């Protein structure tokens, strides 16, 4: 069985998720990846930086299987008002929410 690795989306206004998606796309078969993110920020970045990457939304890490997909654990916040490069209290709070959910 492949190891399970959890990673957060980071600051929704930053480049962290872009880097994560580009990196995971080349290492997907090596581990069972779980990304902690809000749906909007994930979808926005996926379209731009990882189009075609296989992913599956999950409600709990107990739903992770050995499928070669990126498991996305939706945190459930609204990031639709957070633009790239716009540092704000909201973006910091979302980044913290991802960490807390990842536990």
GIGI-V712530 format. One record per residue. RES is the residue in one letter. PHI is phi in whole degrees, -180 to 180 (999 if undefined). Layout:
RES,PHI / RES,PHI
This chain:
X,999 / X,-74 / X,-67 / X,-100 / X,-125 / X,-101 / X,-146 / X,-96 / X,-73 / X,74 / X,-71 / X,-61 / X,-91 / X,-101 / X,-96 / X,-55 / X,-68 / X,-59 / X,-63 / X,-60 / X,-64 / X,-65 / X,-71 / X,-65 / X,-60 / X,-94 / X,-119 / X,-51 / X,-70 / X,-84 / X,-154 / X,-97 / X,-88 / X,-123 / X,-104 / X,-100 / X,-161 / X,-86 / X,-57 / X,-61 / X,-66 / X,-65 / X,-63 / X,-60 / X,-74 / X,-63 / X,-61 / X,-79 / X,-123 / X,-149 / X,-57 / X,90 / X,-67 / X,-74 / X,-144 / X,-143 / X,-77 / X,-132 / X,-98 / X,-155 / X,-67 / X,-68 / X,-87 / X,-69 / X,-120 / X,-91 / X,-61 / X,-83 / X,-132 / X,-86 / X,-88 / X,-111 / X,-91 / X,-70 / X,-85 / X,100 / X,-104 / X,-101 / X,-113 / X,-65 / X,-93 / X,-97 / X,-95 / X,-61 / X,78 / X,-105 / X,-65 / X,-157 / X,-60 / X,-60 / X,-67 / X,-65 / X,-66 / X,-67 / X,-60 / X,-67 / X,-62 / X,-64 / X,-63 / X,-63 / X,-67 / X,-66 / X,64
